[in-house]
């Protein structure tokens, strides 16, 4: 089974047209590819934190996460957002199965850094890929919320880009970051243009000069890690453009394709 992992950021979810979900279903029904969705939900999390008065902050694009914040994160991601995506796939005549990374220890995790600085922000140590296989073999599109768990039962908030990268690595799948913009923007001759191809050295340079910042940093870092670990292709594409997912699957030039430097053709 050929898997393709689509990571949908929270910022784009409310903007996704019906054609997005129809494309996901079409990709699955074509039988060449099995889609897997990993999603975020940052805007809803922020809204709920504001409403409940729970304080939070960001460190290098990652949300500092206490157990109190985790309660809100789990409610937003594994509840509202996950089931919204499942419903939208059903409306597009598809079948989806929503699951949290906590369920069945789908995403085993450990602290991503200093818990004093980041709290319970995690990184994936293992993906129980048999669960994904079983869901897919039953004809469903797996929809995964990016929470993880360790052997003691401690939950972790995992950056959705990093979770998608880990899932893609485990499945040796294509990886597509679905955004509300059509890739990485750069300034060229006074104009803002989409960078259609970027290697690791160029990405490091763009992070250093501030072109890539905030939440885009873990996205591109996750992309490079995926490429170094059996993921054949990674791109950032716009989910609001009709046919963008089908174009990605068909290998058309779309969005920003991220490559290892050794893969970039030298003219």
C-alpha positions in Angstrom: 0.0 0.0 0.0 1.4 3.4 -1.0 0.7 6.0 1.7 0.6 9.8 1.4 0.4 11.8 4.6 -1.4 15.2 4.4 -0.7 17.5 7.3 -3.5 20.1 7.7 -2.6 23.2 9.8 -5.2 24.6 12.1 -5.0 28.0 10.3 -6.2 26.5 7.0 -8.9 24.1 8.2 -11.7 26.6 8.3 -10.7 27.8 4.8 -10.6 24.4 3.1 -13.2 24.1 0.3 -15.3 21.0 -0.4 -13.0 20.3 -3.3 -10.2 19.6 -0.8 -12.1 16.7 0.8 -13.3 15.5 -2.5 -9.7 15.3 -3.7 -8.7 13.3 -0.6 -11.5 10.8 -1.3 -10.7 10.7 -5.0 -7.0 9.9 -4.2 -8.1 7.0 -2.0 -10.6 5.6 -4.5 -8.1 5.7 -7.3 -6.5 2.8 -5.3 -2.9 3.9 -6.1 -2.6 5.9 -2.8 -3.9 5.6 0.7 -4.3 9.1 2.3 -3.6 9.7 6.0 -4.4 13.0 7.6 -2.5 14.5 10.5 -4.0 17.8 11.7 -3.3 20.8 13.9 -5.8 23.1 15.5 -3.8 26.0 16.9 -6.4 28.8 16.4 -9.2 26.8 18.2 -6.8 26.0 21.0 -5.9 29.6 21.4 -9.6 30.6 21.4 -10.4 28.0 24.1 -7.4 29.0 26.2 -8.5 32.6 26.1 -12.1 31.7 27.0 -11.0 29.6 30.0 -8.3 32.0 31.1 -5.5 29.5 30.9 -2.2 31.2 30.1 0.2 30.0 27.4 3.2 31.2 25.4 5.3 30.2 22.4 9.0 29.2 22.3 10.5 29.0 18.8 7.0 28.3 17.3 6.1 25.6 19.9 3.4 26.2 22.5 4.6 25.8 26.1 2.3 23.1 27.5 1.3 22.5 31.1 -1.1 19.7 32.1 -3.8 22.4 32.3 -3.1 23.5 28.7 -3.0 19.8 27.7 -6.7 19.4 28.8 -7.7 22.2 26.4 -5.4 20.9 23.6 -6.9 17.4 23.9 -10.4 18.7 23.9 -9.8 20.9 20.8 -7.7 18.5 18.7 -9.0 15.0 19.6 -12.6 16.3 19.9 -13.8 19.2 17.8 -11.1 19.4 15.1 -10.7 15.7 14.5 -14.4 15.0 14.2 -14.9 18.1 12.0 -12.5 16.6 9.5 -14.1 13.1 9.7 -17.5 14.7 9.0 -16.2 16.7 6.0 -14.7 13.5 4.5 -18.1 11.8 5.0 -19.9 14.7 3.3 -17.5 14.1 0.3 -18.7 10.5 0.2 -15.7 9.1 1.8 -15.1 7.1 5.0 -12.8 8.4 7.7 -11.7 7.1 11.1 -10.6 9.7 13.7 -8.0 8.7 16.2 -5.7 10.4 18.7 -2.0 9.6 19.0 -2.8 8.6 22.5 -5.1 5.8 21.4 -3.3 2.4 21.4 -0.1 4.3 22.0 -0.2 5.2 18.3 2.3 8.0 18.9 4.8 7.2 21.7 6.5 10.3 22.9 9.1 11.8 25.1 9.8 15.4 26.1 11.0 17.5 23.1 13.3 19.6 25.3 13.7 21.2 28.7 10.3 20.7 30.4 10.9 23.8 32.4 10.9 25.8 29.1 8.5 23.9 27.0 6.4 21.9 29.5 4.9 18.7 28.1 5.8 19.4 24.5 6.7 16.0 23.0 8.6 14.4 20.2 7.6 11.1 18.7 9.8 8.1 19.6 7.7 5.4 17.9 4.7 5.2 15.6 2.5 2.1 16.0 2.0 1.8 12.3 0.0 -1.4 12.5 -2.9 0.7 13.8 -2.8 2.8 10.7 -2.6 -0.3 8.5 -5.6 -1.8 10.2 -7.7 1.3 9.7 -6.7 1.7 6.1 -7.4 -2.0 5.3 -10.9 -1.5 6.5 -11.4 1.2 3.9 -11.1 4.2 6.1 -8.9 7.3 5.8 -7.1 7.7 9.1 -7.4 11.2 10.7 -4.8 11.6 13.5 -4.7 14.3 16.2 -1.1 14.9 17.3 -1.0 14.0 20.9 1.4 11.4 22.2 1.9 9.4 25.4 4.7 7.8 27.3 4.8 4.5 29.2 3.8 6.3 32.4 0.6 7.6 30.8 1.9 11.2 30.6 0.4 13.0 27.6 2.4 15.2 25.3 1.4 18.0 22.9 3.3 17.3 19.6 3.7 19.8 16.9 1.5 18.6 14.0 4.3 19.1 11.4 6.6 17.0 13.5 3.9 14.3 14.1 3.1 14.2 10.3 6.8 13.8 9.6 7.1 10.9 12.0 4.1 9.2 10.6 5.4 9.6 7.1 8.8 8.2 8.1 7.1 5.1 9.7 5.0 4.5 6.6 7.7 5.6 4.1 5.0 7.8 2.6 4.9 10.9 0.5 4.4 14.0 2.8 2.4 17.0 1.9 2.1 20.0 4.2 -1.3 21.7 3.4 -1.2 25.4 4.2 -3.2 28.5 3.5 -0.3 29.8 1.4 1.1 28.1 -1.7 4.6 27.5 -0.2 7.6 29.5 1.0 7.6 33.1 -0.1 10.8 34.9 -0.9 11.6 38.5 -2.1 13.0 38.6 -5.6 13.6 41.8 -7.5 11.2 43.6 -5.1 8.4 41.1 -5.7 7.1 38.4 -3.4 7.4 35.0 -5.1 6.9 31.4 -4.2 10.1 29.4 -3.9 9.3 26.3 -5.9 12.3 24.2 -4.8 14.6 24.5 -1.8 17.4 22.4 -0.4 18.7 22.1 3.2 21.4 24.8 2.8 18.9 27.3 1.3 16.4 26.6 4.0 19.0 27.1 6.8 20.0 30.4 5.1 16.3 31.5 4.9 15.8 30.7 8.6 19.0 32.7 9.4 17.9 35.8 7.5 14.4 35.7 9.0 12.5 34.8 5.7 11.4 31.6 7.4 10.2 32.2 10.9 7.6 31.2 13.5 5.6 28.1 12.7 7.3 27.6 9.3 10.6 26.7 11.1 9.3 23.3 12.6 7.6 22.7 9.2 10.8 22.9 7.1 12.9 21.1 9.8 10.3 18.3 9.9 10.5 18.1 6.1 14.2 17.7 6.1 14.2 15.1 8.8 11.5 13.1 6.8 13.6 13.2 3.7 16.6 11.9 5.6 14.5 9.0 6.8 12.9 7.1 3.9 10.3 9.7 2.9 10.5 10.0 -0.9 8.9 13.5 -1.4 7.9 16.5 0.7 6.0 19.6 -0.5 4.2 22.6 0.9 1.0 23.3 -1.0 -2.1 25.5 -0.7 -5.2 23.6 0.4 -7.5 26.4 -0.8 -6.6 26.0 -4.5 -8.7 23.5 -6.4 -6.8 20.4 -7.6 -3.6 21.2 -5.6 -3.7 17.8 -3.9 -4.2 16.0 -7.2 -1.5 18.0 -8.8 0.9 17.0 -6.0 0.0 13.3 -6.3 0.6 13.5 -10.1 4.0 15.1 -9.6 3.2 18.5 -11.1 5.2 21.6 -10.2 3.2 23.1 -7.4 3.9 24.9 -4.1 7.4 24.5 -2.6 9.1 21.1 -3.0 11.8 20.5 -0.3 14.8 18.4 -1.2 18.0 17.3 0.3 20.9 19.2 -1.2 22.2 16.0 -2.8 18.9 15.6 -4.7 19.0 19.0 -6.3 19.9 18.7 -10.0 23.0 20.6 -10.9 22.8 22.3 -14.3 
